[in-house]
């Protein structure tokens, strides 16, 4: 019976550990969780040098000489820091990586979570207007694969007894 209790405790710990943030504890210690995205958009200069964590959907990936710039539509995040598509956004931001990031992997439509330092703003055309993007220099990021999320932001979990059939196109 003692080993059964240990097995139950180990399973419970495994399940709980899967619910934590996807970014490292060391990086998360440097993040000011009180800084909201809308505040950074409203007054980016007052947050320069602060470490934040934002998430959203990649819109565009631009490779430059020795760097990659990603344009991301901000979305709210759940407790795992997973961007949750609620058809609402408080704006867009740029993530400036100091190295090449392959656009075949970091493609438009994928979700990303980024912890990094606010380094300023950059104004770029957006449609027929100019948009002032907050710029983040990443310390750490997590790219969510489509299997990690579905349309409403919840994991796909199935529990049942019996036979099943899955058709994959």
C-alpha positions, -999 to 999 in steps of 0.1 A, spaced: 0 0 0 29 23 7 42 21 -29 7 28 -42 6 61 -22 40 70 -37 28 63 -72 -3 85 -66 19 113 -53 43 110 -82 15 112 -107 0 142 -89 33 160 -90 38 152 -127 3 166 -135 9 198 -114 43 204 -130 27 204 -164 6 235 -154 34 259 -147 49 286 -170 68 274 -200 97 299 -194 125 292 -170 122 301 -134 155 322 -136 140 344 -164 106 347 -147 123 360 -116 135 390 -137 101 397 -152 79 425 -137 45 408 -139 28 440 -128 36 456 -162 6 453 -186 9 454 -223 -15 483 -227 7 504 -204 38 497 -225 19 506 -257 7 538 -242 41 550 -229 69 527 -240 97 551 -229 87 548 -193 93 510 -195 126 510 -213 150 485 -196 122 467 -178 118 429 -183 83 419 -194 65 388 -207 41 390 -236 25 365 -259 6 364 -291 4 353 -327 33 359 -352 22 380 -381 55 385 -400 91 374 -398 118 396 -413 154 384 -415 181 411 -416 218 408 -416 226 390 -383 191 396 -368 155 386 -371 125 408 -363 91 393 -356 59 412 -356 35 398 -331 -2 405 -324 -5 406 -286 -30 383 -269 -38 376 -232 -21 346 -216 -32 318 -193 -13 305 -163 12 286 -185 19 319 -204 1 304 -234 -14 331 -256 -52 327 -256 -70 339 -287 -100 358 -275 -103 378 -307 -91 408 -288 -57 424 -287 -42 455 -272 -19 460 -301 13 447 -317 49 444 -307 82 436 -323 107 410 -310 143 416 -322 164 385 -321 202 391 -324 205 360 -347 188 342 -376 154 327 -368 142 304 -396 108 317 -409 99 281 -419 99 273 -381 88 307 -368 60 311 -393 31 335 -394 1 321 -375 21 304 -348 18 315 -312 48 327 -292 56 337 -257 85 360 -251 102 373 -220 125 402 -227 136 437 -222 117 467 -235 143 486 -256 122 513 -271 98 517 -301 99 515 -338 74 532 -362 65 512 -392 37 513 -418 6 493 -409 -19 495 -437 -21 532 -447 -11 545 -413 20 544 -392 21 523 -361 44 527 -331 56 492 -320 71 485 -286 104 466 -292 113 437 -271 148 422 -269 142 386 -259 158 368 -230 138 336 -236 110 325 -258 86 296 -263 71 287 -297 38 270 -294 33 242 -319 -3 239 -333 -7 206 -314 -1 226 -281 -33 246 -286 -65 246 -305 -89 273 -317 -102 282 -282 -69 280 -264 -76 248 -245 -55 216 -247 -70 187 -265 -76 159 -240 -96 128 -244 -104 102 -218 -125 72 -224 -129 35 -225 -134 14 -256 -123 15 -292 -115 47 -311 -107 57 -346 -88 88 -357 -86 98 -394 -56 120 -403 -56 137 -436 
